Amino acid sequence: MQEDAIGIALLKEQQTNSKKNNFLLLGITALLGLFAITLGFAIYLKQKTNGKLKILNDETKATFELLKSTQTQLVQQEKLASLGALTAGIAHEIKNPLNFVNNFSELSNELIKEFKTSNSEEERNEILADLEINLQKINEHGKRADSIVKNMLQHSRSGAGEKQLTDINQLCEEYLNLSFHGKRATDAGFNCEMVKNLDSNFPKVNCVVQDISRVILNLINNAFDAVRERELEDKTFNYKPSVTLSTKQINNTISISIKDNGNGIAQNIQEKIFEPFFTTKPAGKGTGLGLSLSYDIIKSHGGDLKVKSELNDFTEFSVNLPL
């Protein structure tokens, strides 16, 4: 009986151990299954995420390329707008020297006829002296026309360009006249006092001519627009538009200043005017890139472009370039 009791006890112990082992095996199997499911889900998510990331990455690249292309087109549009504003002034400016060339040529032809028929040595010498003066005038005005055409071509060129020693005073005078006549061509009622305070000892500056000329033209155009806007708004009829162009050297820096007595720029706006696409002009009157491009050009030359302004008083832009 005792042996039977011991056998039953061993059997129960074996059954208990078997159950424990079964439970342990079941638990391990369940854990492995859960791990497999988790791993599979993780792989699925990774594949799905990678696909989405790839799509997102492709979309981002396409958007970036589109923005880059749009920016290039807008920059080109701003350059063409600047060139368009210049064209009317060039047409007027180039007409003057060509008229002189034509007139002096006709006079010279008449003098040559007189020379051929003259028998007086004294008269012939006088005619030759007059011819010499006429040829000097033809040469002078021919060079003037040539200078205008060259500046137009330089202004319209694309690309970085090469730096060269440049007479900034001459450049400023030329573009002041071109801008004024361009404004007059599109607005017959426009008139403005133009004051020039150009440093006679101003040194030549090493710069990209077409880029600096674009900056000068843009700032002068803006000044003329500002004074014209104030003139049209003025009800007292006492307002007299004025734009002052100045150059001076301060130590190893040269400064070009364009100051107008227009409506001025509010203090909170002054912080934004150099941002791309920001403009105070009415819709369709500008791309909002003129000052932004000008700022970038001056920075690329190692200089800076600053503005000072008071509402209903003045605005002054200063271009500072290192020598």
Backbone torsions as a table, in degrees:
resi	resn	phi	psi	omega
1	MET	NA	-38.6	-179.5
2	GLN	-65.7	-38.1	179.6
3	GLU	-66.3	-40.0	178.4
4	ASP	-61.3	-41.0	-179.7
5	ALA	-63.9	-40.6	179.9
6	ILE	-66.5	-40.1	179.4
7	GLY	-63.5	-43.1	179.7
8	ILE	-62.8	-41.4	-179.7
9	ALA	-62.9	-43.0	179.5
10	LEU	-64.8	-40.8	179.6
11	LEU	-61.6	-44.4	179.0
12	LYS	-61.9	-39.0	-179.4
13	GLU	-65.9	-40.4	178.8
14	GLN	-64.4	-42.4	179.5
15	GLN	-62.8	-39.7	178.6
16	THR	-64.4	-45.3	179.0
17	ASN	-63.2	-37.0	179.3
18	SER	-64.3	-42.4	178.8
19	LYS	-62.7	-42.9	179.4
20	LYS	-60.3	-43.7	179.6
21	ASN	-64.1	-38.7	178.5
22	ASN	-63.4	-43.8	178.5
23	PHE	-62.8	-40.3	-180.0
24	LEU	-65.2	-44.3	179.6
25	LEU	-63.5	-41.8	179.0
26	LEU	-62.2	-41.4	179.5
27	GLY	-64.3	-44.2	179.5
28	ILE	-63.3	-42.2	178.8
29	THR	-61.0	-43.5	179.5
30	ALA	-62.0	-42.9	-180.0
31	LEU	-63.4	-43.1	177.7
32	LEU	-62.1	-39.7	178.5
33	GLY	-63.6	-44.7	179.2
34	LEU	-63.0	-40.0	178.6
35	PHE	-63.0	-42.2	-179.7
36	ALA	-63.5	-42.4	179.4
37	ILE	-63.5	-44.6	-179.7
38	THR	-62.6	-44.4	179.9
39	LEU	-63.5	-43.4	178.8
40	GLY	-62.7	-41.2	179.4
41	PHE	-65.9	-38.5	179.4
42	ALA	-64.0	-42.6	178.8
43	ILE	-63.8	-40.9	179.2
44	TYR	-61.5	-46.8	179.3
45	LEU	-61.7	-41.6	-179.2
46	LYS	-62.5	-45.7	179.4
47	GLN	-62.8	-42.6	-179.2
48	LYS	-66.0	-43.9	-179.5
49	THR	-64.7	-43.3	178.6
50	ASN	-59.7	-38.7	178.2
51	GLY	-64.2	-45.2	179.5
52	LYS	-65.0	-42.3	179.3
53	LEU	-62.1	-39.0	179.1
54	LYS	-63.8	-44.4	178.2
55	ILE	-62.1	-45.6	-179.6
56	LEU	-62.2	-41.8	179.8
57	ASN	-63.7	-42.5	177.9
58	ASP	-63.3	-41.8	178.9
59	GLU	-64.8	-39.2	179.3
60	THR	-63.5	-44.3	178.7
61	LYS	-61.7	-43.0	-179.3
62	ALA	-64.5	-41.9	178.3
63	THR	-63.4	-42.4	179.8
64	PHE	-61.8	-44.1	-179.9
65	GLU	-64.1	-38.7	178.7
66	LEU	-64.3	-44.8	179.1
67	LEU	-63.3	-41.1	179.5
68	LYS	-63.0	-44.1	179.4
69	SER	-65.0	-41.5	178.9
70	THR	-63.8	-42.0	178.7
71	GLN	-61.0	-44.3	179.2
72	THR	-60.4	-42.3	179.8
73	GLN	-65.2	-40.3	179.8
74	LEU	-67.8	-39.8	177.1
75	VAL	-62.6	-43.7	178.4
76	GLN	-63.8	-38.3	178.3
77	GLN	-62.7	-40.9	179.0
78	GLU	-64.5	-40.7	178.7
79	LYS	-64.9	-40.7	179.6
80	LEU	-68.4	-36.9	177.2
81	ALA	-63.6	-41.5	177.5
82	SER	-63.2	-42.6	179.1
83	LEU	-66.4	-37.7	178.2
84	GLY	-63.1	-41.1	178.3
85	ALA	-65.0	-26.8	-178.4
86	LEU	-80.7	-27.8	-170.8
87	THR	-60.5	-45.2	-178.4
88	ALA	-62.8	-41.0	178.0
89	GLY	-64.5	-39.1	179.0
90	ILE	-64.4	-43.1	-179.4
91	ALA	-58.3	-42.0	179.8
92	HIS	-70.7	-45.7	-176.1
93	GLU	-66.2	-38.3	-177.3
94	ILE	-76.9	-22.1	179.5
95	LYS	-67.3	-38.0	-178.7
96	ASN	-61.3	-55.9	179.8
97	PRO	-63.6	-33.1	178.5
98	LEU	-67.2	-36.0	175.3
99	ASN	-62.4	-41.7	177.8
100	PHE	-62.4	-44.2	179.5
101	VAL	-59.4	-46.3	179.9
102	ASN	-63.3	-44.8	-177.5
103	ASN	-64.9	-46.1	-179.5
104	PHE	-68.4	-29.8	176.7
105	SER	-66.8	-44.1	178.7
106	GLU	-63.0	-43.4	178.0
107	LEU	-61.5	-40.3	-179.5
108	SER	-64.7	-38.8	176.8
109	ASN	-61.7	-40.6	178.4
110	GLU	-64.6	-40.1	179.9
111	LEU	-65.5	-36.4	179.0
112	ILE	-65.1	-40.0	177.2
113	LYS	-62.3	-42.1	178.6
114	GLU	-64.1	-39.8	-179.5
115	PHE	-61.2	-41.3	-177.7
116	LYS	-65.9	-34.1	-176.2
117	THR	-92.5	-9.6	-177.4
118	SER	-81.2	140.0	176.6
119	ASN	-108.9	-1.8	-178.0
120	SER	-93.8	126.9	179.1
121	GLU	-64.3	-38.4	-179.6
122	GLU	-65.7	-43.2	179.5
123	GLU	-65.5	-40.1	178.5
124	ARG	-62.2	-40.2	177.9
125	ASN	-64.4	-38.7	177.4
126	GLU	-64.5	-42.1	178.7
127	ILE	-63.0	-42.9	178.9
128	LEU	-62.9	-37.9	177.7
129	ALA	-64.1	-42.5	178.2
130	ASP	-65.0	-39.9	178.6
131	LEU	-63.0	-39.7	179.0
132	GLU	-62.2	-43.0	178.0
133	ILE	-63.3	-44.2	-179.7
134	ASN	-61.1	-42.3	179.4
135	LEU	-65.2	-36.4	176.5
136	GLN	-63.2	-42.0	179.5
137	LYS	-66.5	-41.4	178.0
138	ILE	-61.0	-44.1	179.2
139	ASN	-63.0	-44.2	-178.9
140	GLU	-61.8	-47.8	-177.5
141	HIS	-76.3	-27.3	173.5
142	GLY	-64.2	-42.6	177.1
143	LYS	-65.1	-35.6	177.8
144	ARG	-61.6	-46.1	178.0
145	ALA	-63.2	-41.6	179.3
146	ASP	-61.8	-40.5	179.8
147	SER	-64.1	-40.8	179.7
148	ILE	-63.6	-44.9	-179.9
149	VAL	-64.0	-42.7	179.8
150	LYS	-62.0	-43.3	179.3
151	ASN	-64.8	-36.2	177.8
152	MET	-63.6	-44.4	179.8
153	LEU	-65.0	-41.1	178.2
154	GLN	-63.2	-39.5	-178.9
155	HIS	-66.0	-34.7	-175.2
156	SER	-85.9	-11.7	-178.9
157	ARG	-67.5	147.4	174.0
158	SER	-102.2	174.7	179.0
159	GLY	93.0	173.0	-174.8
160	ALA	-70.5	-34.7	-178.3
161	GLY	74.8	170.3	-179.7
162	GLU	-112.6	145.2	178.5
163	LYS	-77.0	144.4	175.9
164	GLN	-151.0	156.3	179.0
165	LEU	-65.4	127.0	-171.0
166	THR	-130.2	138.1	174.3
167	ASP	-81.5	97.6	-176.0
168	ILE	-65.6	-37.1	178.8
169	ASN	-58.6	-45.8	178.8
170	GLN	-63.4	-41.3	179.4
171	LEU	-62.3	-44.1	-179.8
172	CYS	-63.0	-46.5	179.9
173	GLU	-61.2	-43.8	-177.5
174	GLU	-62.9	-46.9	-176.3
175	TYR	-76.9	-23.4	172.5
176	LEU	-64.6	-45.9	179.0
177	ASN	-66.0	-43.7	-179.4
178	LEU	-64.0	-42.3	179.8
179	SER	-65.2	-41.7	-179.5
180	PHE	-62.2	-48.5	-178.9
181	HIS	-69.2	-31.3	174.8
182	GLY	-64.6	-40.9	178.0
183	LYS	-66.0	-41.2	179.5
184	ARG	-65.3	-32.9	-178.9
185	ALA	-67.5	-33.1	-178.7
186	THR	-95.7	-15.5	-178.6
187	ASP	-142.6	92.8	-173.7
188	ALA	-61.9	-25.8	-178.3
189	GLY	-82.9	-3.2	-176.2
190	PHE	-77.5	134.3	171.4
191	ASN	-149.5	152.8	-173.9
192	CYS	-161.0	138.9	172.8
193	GLU	-74.2	131.4	178.9
194	MET	-116.7	115.3	-178.4
195	VAL	-105.5	129.3	179.7
196	LYS	-117.3	118.2	174.9
197	ASN	-117.3	78.6	-174.5
198	LEU	-100.0	127.8	-179.8
199	ASP	-65.4	117.3	-177.2
200	SER	-66.7	-22.3	-179.9
201	ASN	-100.0	20.3	-176.1
202	PHE	-63.9	126.8	-179.6
203	PRO	-78.3	159.7	173.7
204	LYS	-72.5	148.0	-174.4
205	VAL	-117.2	136.7	177.6
206	ASN	-81.5	107.2	-175.0
207	CYS	-154.0	169.1	172.9
208	VAL	-84.7	108.4	-169.6
209	VAL	-57.9	-47.5	-175.8
210	GLN	-64.2	-31.4	179.4
211	ASP	-74.0	-46.6	-179.8
212	ILE	-66.1	-37.8	178.1
213	SER	-63.8	-35.8	178.0
214	ARG	-64.1	-39.7	178.1
215	VAL	-64.8	-49.3	-178.9
216	ILE	-59.0	-46.6	-179.6
217	LEU	-61.4	-43.9	-178.6
218	ASN	-62.0	-44.7	-178.5
219	LEU	-67.4	-38.7	178.5
220	ILE	-68.9	-42.1	176.6
221	ASN	-57.5	-44.2	179.2
222	ASN	-62.0	-39.6	-180.0
223	ALA	-64.7	-44.0	178.4
224	PHE	-64.0	-40.0	177.1
225	ASP	-61.6	-40.5	-177.3
226	ALA	-66.1	-44.6	-178.6
227	VAL	-71.3	-33.7	178.2
228	ARG	-67.2	-40.0	178.8
229	GLU	-61.4	-44.9	179.9
230	ARG	-66.7	-38.3	-179.9
231	GLU	-62.4	-42.1	-179.8
232	LEU	-68.1	-28.8	179.8
233	GLU	-84.7	-19.2	-175.3
234	ASP	-70.2	130.0	-179.1
235	LYS	-105.9	-6.7	-177.5
236	THR	-88.0	-20.0	-177.8
237	PHE	63.3	19.2	177.5
238	ASN	-101.2	-8.6	-175.8
239	TYR	-76.0	134.0	177.8
240	LYS	-121.5	109.3	-179.2
241	PRO	-59.8	138.6	179.9
242	SER	-148.7	136.4	175.2
243	VAL	-128.1	129.3	-178.8
244	THR	-114.7	127.6	178.4
245	LEU	-112.2	122.6	-176.6
246	SER	-130.5	148.8	171.0
247	THR	-133.2	145.1	176.5
248	LYS	-160.2	158.4	178.3
249	GLN	-109.6	131.0	176.4
250	ILE	-124.2	105.3	-176.3
251	ASN	55.1	-119.3	-178.1
252	ASN	-100.0	25.2	-179.5
253	THR	-129.8	140.1	173.4
254	ILE	-107.5	146.8	-177.3
255	SER	-125.1	133.5	173.9
256	ILE	-115.9	123.0	-176.4
257	SER	-119.6	132.0	174.3
258	ILE	-121.6	113.3	-175.4
259	LYS	-121.1	134.7	177.3
260	ASP	-126.7	160.1	177.6
261	ASN	-107.2	43.4	179.0
262	GLY	-80.8	-154.4	-175.3
263	ASN	-72.8	-16.4	-177.8
264	GLY	81.6	173.3	-177.9
265	ILE	-123.9	130.1	179.6
266	ALA	-61.6	148.5	-175.8
267	GLN	-58.2	-42.5	-177.5
268	ASN	-70.1	-21.8	179.1
269	ILE	-85.5	-28.1	-178.0
270	GLN	-56.7	-29.2	-179.3
271	GLU	-73.8	-15.3	-173.4
272	LYS	-109.2	-12.4	-168.5
273	ILE	-64.5	-21.7	179.6
274	PHE	-91.8	1.4	178.3
275	GLU	-77.9	142.7	178.5
276	PRO	-58.9	137.6	174.9
277	PHE	73.8	0.8	176.3
278	PHE	-86.2	128.7	179.3
279	THR	-147.5	147.6	175.7
280	THR	-99.4	-1.1	-178.9
281	LYS	-79.8	157.1	177.2
282	PRO	-62.0	159.7	-180.0
283	ALA	-57.1	135.5	179.3
284	GLY	86.1	-3.8	-178.1
285	LYS	-97.5	-5.8	179.4
286	GLY	-174.7	158.9	-179.9
287	THR	-88.0	-14.5	-175.2
288	GLY	78.2	16.4	-178.5
289	LEU	-111.5	-12.0	-175.5
290	GLY	-56.2	-54.0	-178.9
291	LEU	-71.2	-34.5	178.5
292	SER	-63.1	-46.1	178.3
293	LEU	-65.0	-41.2	179.0
294	SER	-60.5	-42.7	179.7
295	TYR	-61.7	-44.2	-179.8
296	ASP	-65.5	-38.8	179.4
297	ILE	-62.8	-47.1	-178.8
298	ILE	-65.8	-38.4	177.4
299	LYS	-64.3	-37.6	-179.8
300	SER	-68.3	-19.0	176.2
301	HIS	-92.3	5.4	179.5
302	GLY	79.7	14.8	-178.7
303	GLY	-110.9	-163.7	176.3
304	ASP	-144.6	156.5	179.5
305	LEU	-122.0	120.3	-175.2
306	LYS	-123.7	159.5	178.3
307	VAL	-133.6	140.4	170.9
308	LYS	-128.8	138.0	-176.9
309	SER	-158.7	149.1	172.9
310	GLU	-131.0	134.3	-179.5
311	LEU	-59.3	138.2	179.3
312	ASN	58.1	27.1	-178.5
313	ASP	-137.4	-69.2	-175.4
314	PHE	-161.4	166.0	168.4
315	THR	-139.9	135.2	179.7
316	GLU	-133.3	121.7	174.0
317	PHE	-102.6	134.4	-179.4
318	SER	-121.8	123.7	174.7
319	VAL	-101.3	121.1	-180.0
320	ASN	-117.2	124.1	-176.8
321	LEU	-126.8	139.5	178.0
322	PRO	-75.9	149.0	177.0
323	LEU	-83.9	NA	NA
